[in-house]
Amino acid sequence: MLAFAPLHSAASAAATVVTWLADVLAPLTGGAATAAAIVLFTAAVRLLISPLTVAQVRGERRRTALAPEVRELQRRYADDPARLQTELFALYRNAGASPVAGCLPALLQAPFFLVMYRLFATGDGAPQLLGERLAGVPLGWHLGDGLAGPAPLVFGVLLAALLALAWWSSRRMRRAAAATGTVAGTPTEGPGAAVLGRLLPLLPYGTVLVALVVPLAAVLYLVTTTAWTALEQVVLRRPQPAAAIDKR
């Protein structure tokens, strides 16, 4: 379809890079060259878009710093939504922040993730990629295709890694919410925010559910990108003094 032509072209270009990486890595990794290329390519793309992640985290920190004042305005103008919106807009404007400052970078990252997922889940642009193997299991193999041979071990290790990463990320989000009263810079008080605060820590487990229905190549991608996200949380979202947040 014409509407998806740019996405197909981008996936084809990504497939070319992955194939080239596999050829380069083949002398070192042997039969696992394509799997290694998927991991390396995913890490390289995440590094490339890391400035967007930094911008996202800065926006979240600004909203976190303003969260006590936001809660006070919500309490004061609970019966006057129009006045509340006006006061919130003035608060963010005076602080040089925006209530959606962390959303735009996340949206800009979405096309990169869509291209990588399309490539590794469907083999778009390089169907032969899913025919390569990791420890004897084709990269196009799904759990639904059966658990014969080495498939249980390969999928088991990757799913265990995803589950551990999801647990760690969820635990970190809950701790951050308890310490700051916010999740990803969003106050966890108020009718809608309270529900959001309970749901967001469950989102990391979504990768485990996705991994149950996608091919092995996509599972490798999910493990790599989730591990990178966890590393970013450690490096970029470490606790900082309030003064440091104000300067960002």
C-alpha positions as CSV (number, residue, x, y, z in Angstrom):
1,M,0.0,0.0,0.0
2,L,1.2,3.5,-0.9
3,A,0.4,4.8,2.7
4,F,3.0,2.4,4.0
5,A,5.6,2.8,1.3
6,P,7.9,5.1,3.5
7,L,7.7,2.6,6.3
8,H,8.6,-0.3,4.0
9,S,11.5,1.7,2.5
10,A,12.8,2.5,6.0
11,A,12.5,-1.2,7.0
12,S,14.4,-2.2,3.9
13,A,17.2,0.3,4.7
14,A,17.4,-1.1,8.2
15,A,17.5,-4.6,6.9
16,T,20.4,-3.7,4.7
17,V,22.3,-2.4,7.7
18,V,21.5,-5.5,9.8
19,T,22.6,-7.8,6.9
20,W,25.9,-5.8,6.6
21,L,26.5,-6.0,10.3
22,A,25.9,-9.8,10.3
23,D,28.5,-10.2,7.5
24,V,31.0,-8.2,9.6
25,L,30.3,-10.1,12.8
26,A,30.2,-13.6,11.1
27,P,33.9,-14.3,11.7
28,L,33.5,-13.6,15.4
29,T,30.0,-15.0,16.1
30,G,29.5,-17.7,13.5
31,G,26.0,-18.9,13.2
32,A,24.7,-16.3,15.7
33,A,25.9,-13.4,13.5
34,T,22.4,-12.2,12.5
35,A,21.2,-12.4,16.1
36,A,24.3,-10.4,17.2
37,A,23.6,-7.9,14.4
38,I,20.0,-7.4,15.7
39,V,21.3,-6.6,19.2
40,L,24.0,-4.3,17.9
41,F,21.7,-2.5,15.5
42,T,19.1,-2.0,18.2
43,A,21.6,-0.6,20.6
44,A,23.0,1.7,17.9
45,V,19.6,3.1,17.1
46,R,18.8,3.7,20.8
47,L,22.1,5.5,21.1
48,L,21.2,7.6,18.0
49,I,17.9,8.8,19.5
50,S,19.2,9.2,23.0
51,P,19.1,13.0,22.8
52,L,15.3,12.7,22.5
53,T,15.3,10.6,25.6
54,V,17.3,13.2,27.5
55,A,14.8,15.9,26.4
56,Q,12.0,13.6,27.6
57,V,13.5,13.1,31.0
58,R,14.2,16.9,31.4
59,G,10.5,17.6,30.7
60,E,9.5,15.0,33.3
61,R,11.8,16.5,35.9
62,R,10.4,20.0,35.3
63,R,6.9,18.6,35.8
64,T,8.0,16.7,38.9
65,A,9.4,19.9,40.4
66,L,6.1,21.7,39.8
67,A,4.0,18.8,41.0
68,P,3.4,20.2,44.6
69,E,2.2,23.5,43.1
70,V,0.0,21.7,40.6
71,R,-1.6,19.7,43.4
72,E,-2.3,22.9,45.3
73,L,-3.9,24.5,42.3
74,Q,-6.0,21.4,41.8
75,R,-7.2,21.6,45.4
76,R,-7.9,25.3,45.3
77,Y,-9.8,25.3,42.0
78,A,-11.4,21.9,42.2
79,D,-14.8,23.4,41.5
80,D,-13.7,25.8,38.8
81,P,-12.1,23.8,35.9
82,A,-11.7,26.9,33.6
83,R,-9.8,28.8,36.3
84,L,-7.7,25.7,37.1
85,Q,-6.6,25.5,33.4
86,T,-5.7,29.2,33.4
87,E,-3.7,28.9,36.5
88,L,-1.9,25.8,35.4
89,F,-1.0,27.4,32.1
90,A,0.4,30.4,33.9
91,L,2.3,28.2,36.3
92,Y,4.0,26.3,33.5
93,R,4.6,29.4,31.5
94,N,6.3,31.2,34.4
95,A,8.5,28.2,35.1
96,G,9.5,27.9,31.5
97,A,8.0,24.4,31.3
98,S,5.1,22.6,29.6
99,P,2.7,20.0,30.8
100,V,3.5,18.0,27.6
101,A,7.3,18.7,27.6
102,G,8.0,15.0,28.0
103,C,5.5,13.8,25.4
104,L,6.9,15.3,22.2
105,P,10.3,13.5,22.4
106,A,8.5,10.2,23.1
107,L,6.3,10.8,20.0
108,L,9.4,11.6,17.9
109,Q,11.0,8.3,18.9
110,A,7.9,6.2,17.9
111,P,8.8,6.0,14.1
112,F,12.2,4.4,15.0
113,F,10.6,1.8,17.2
114,L,7.9,1.1,14.6
115,V,10.5,0.5,11.8
116,M,12.6,-1.8,14.0
117,Y,9.5,-3.8,15.2
118,R,8.2,-4.1,11.6
119,L,11.6,-5.4,10.5
120,F,12.1,-7.9,13.2
121,A,8.5,-9.1,13.6
122,T,7.7,-9.5,9.9
123,G,11.0,-9.5,8.1
124,D,9.8,-6.5,6.0
125,G,12.5,-5.7,3.5
126,A,14.5,-8.9,4.3
127,P,12.4,-12.0,4.6
128,Q,15.6,-14.1,4.7
129,L,16.5,-12.5,8.0
130,L,13.9,-14.5,9.8
131,G,15.4,-17.7,8.3
132,E,18.7,-17.3,10.1
133,R,19.2,-19.1,13.4
134,L,20.2,-18.6,17.1
135,A,21.3,-21.7,18.9
136,G,19.5,-23.8,16.2
137,V,16.2,-21.9,16.4
138,P,15.1,-19.9,13.4
139,L,14.7,-16.2,14.1
140,G,11.2,-16.4,12.5
141,W,10.2,-19.1,15.1
142,H,7.2,-18.3,17.3
143,L,6.3,-19.9,20.6
144,G,3.1,-21.1,18.9
145,D,5.2,-23.1,16.4
146,G,6.1,-25.5,19.2
147,L,8.7,-26.1,21.9
148,A,10.8,-28.8,20.2
149,G,14.6,-28.9,20.3
150,P,16.4,-25.9,21.7
151,A,13.4,-23.6,21.4
152,P,12.3,-23.9,25.1
153,L,15.8,-22.9,26.4
154,V,16.3,-20.0,24.0
155,F,12.8,-18.5,24.5
156,G,13.0,-19.3,28.2
157,V,16.2,-17.4,28.8
158,L,14.9,-14.4,26.8
159,L,11.5,-14.3,28.5
160,A,13.1,-14.6,31.9
161,A,15.3,-11.6,31.0
162,L,12.3,-9.6,29.9
163,L,10.3,-10.6,33.1
164,A,13.3,-9.5,35.3
165,L,13.6,-6.2,33.4
166,A,9.9,-5.6,33.7
167,W,9.9,-6.3,37.4
168,W,12.8,-4.0,38.0
169,S,11.3,-1.2,35.9
170,S,7.9,-1.5,37.6
171,R,9.5,-1.5,41.1
172,R,11.6,1.5,40.2
173,M,8.5,3.4,39.0
174,R,6.6,2.6,42.2
175,R,9.5,3.7,44.3
176,A,9.7,7.0,42.4
177,A,6.0,7.5,42.7
178,A,6.2,7.0,46.5
179,A,9.1,9.3,46.9
180,T,8.0,12.2,44.6
181,G,4.2,11.7,44.3
182,T,4.6,11.5,40.6
183,V,5.0,8.8,37.9
184,A,7.0,10.0,34.9
185,G,6.4,13.6,36.1
186,T,2.7,13.2,36.4
187,P,1.1,13.8,39.8
188,T,-0.5,10.6,41.3
189,E,-3.2,12.4,43.2
190,G,-6.6,13.3,41.8
191,P,-9.3,11.1,40.3
192,G,-7.7,10.3,36.9
193,A,-4.1,10.7,38.1
194,A,-4.6,8.0,40.8
195,V,-5.7,5.5,38.2
196,L,-2.8,6.4,36.0
197,G,-0.4,6.0,38.9
198,R,-1.6,2.5,39.4
199,L,-1.6,1.5,35.7
200,L,1.8,2.9,34.6
201,P,3.9,0.6,36.8
202,L,2.2,-2.3,35.0
203,L,3.1,-1.2,31.5
204,P,6.6,-2.8,31.6
205,Y,5.0,-6.2,31.7
206,G,3.5,-5.5,28.3
207,T,6.8,-6.5,26.7
208,V,6.5,-10.0,28.1
209,L,3.0,-10.4,26.7
210,V,4.2,-9.2,23.3
211,A,7.1,-11.5,23.3
212,L,4.7,-14.5,23.6
213,V,3.3,-13.8,20.1
214,V,6.2,-12.4,18.1
215,P,9.1,-14.3,16.4
216,L,12.4,-14.8,18.0
217,A,14.0,-11.9,16.1
218,A,11.5,-9.5,17.6
219,V,12.0,-11.0,21.1
220,L,15.8,-10.3,20.7
221,Y,14.9,-6.7,19.8
222,L,12.5,-6.4,22.8
223,V,15.2,-7.7,25.2
224,T,17.8,-5.3,23.9
225,T,15.7,-2.2,23.8
226,T,14.2,-3.0,27.2
227,A,17.6,-3.5,28.7
228,W,18.7,-0.2,27.1
229,T,15.7,1.6,28.6
230,A,16.6,0.1,32.0
231,L,20.1,1.5,31.7
232,E,18.7,4.9,30.7
233,Q,16.6,4.8,33.9
234,V,19.7,4.2,36.0
235,V,21.8,6.9,34.3
236,L,19.2,9.6,33.4
237,R,16.5,9.2,36.0
238,R,18.7,8.9,39.1
239,P,17.6,11.1,42.0
240,Q,18.9,14.7,41.8
241,P,18.7,17.6,44.2
242,A,15.9,20.0,43.6
243,A,18.3,22.8,42.7
244,A,19.7,20.6,39.9
245,I,16.2,20.0,38.5
246,D,15.4,23.6,38.5
247,K,18.4,24.4,36.4
248,R,17.5,21.9,33.7
